[in-house]
Amino acid sequence: MKQKNNIKAVRRLLGLSQADFAVAIDVSQGNVSHYEGQRQSVPPDVANRVIEAANTRGVTVTFNDIYGS
């Protein structure tokens, strides 16, 4: 079962396109699209990279922000 995520909201909070977000978290743009469309679960290592990418941009993001409802 796929876990719901808020990747699209986090990406928009950072003001990044899917392509730029993909580069920032070291995945393909297709992966970002699948995460946002809830077709693929966000692995914990990717969630960590999202948190790190946000922190480097001065935005605090937590696992709860990524996986919370």
N, C-alpha and C positions, 0 to 999 in steps of 0.2 A: 504494500500500500504506500502510495506517495504521500509525503508529508507536505502540508500547505506551507507556503512561504510568502514573504513580503518583499522579495527581491526587487520587483518593479518600483515599489514605493521608495526603497532605499536608493536605487539607482537614480530616480527622479530627485530625491533629496540632495544627492550629490551633483545634480545637474549634468549628468553624463548621458551620451547616446549609448545604445546597446554596444556598439563597436568599441567606444572608448572605455566603457565599463568592463568589457571583456578583456581588453588589454590590461587594465588596472588590476584585474583579479586572475589573470593568466589562464583564461579559458577561451573557447571560441565564441563568436557572436551567436552561433547556433545554440550553444549551451545556454547562454543568457536567455535567448528566446524560449527555450524549453523550460527553464526555471520559471520565467515569468508567466508562461502559459500553463503552469502546474503540470506539465507533462513529464517532468523529471525532478526528483528530489535534489535539494542542495546538500551535497556532502559536507560534513563538518570541516574538512580542510578548506573547502571553498568558502564556507561561512567565515572561517578565520581570516582568509584573504580579503573578504569583503570588509570585515572589521578593521583590518590593517589599512586598507585603501581609504576607508572613511576617516580613520584617525590621521592619516597623512594630509588629509584635506580639512582638518580641524573639526570634523563632525564625529560625535560619539554615537556609535552603533553597537548594539549588544546582540547576543544570540536571540534574546527575546524579541528584539526588533525584527530579526530575520525570520524566525520561526513562529512568533506569536500570532494570534488571530486578530 
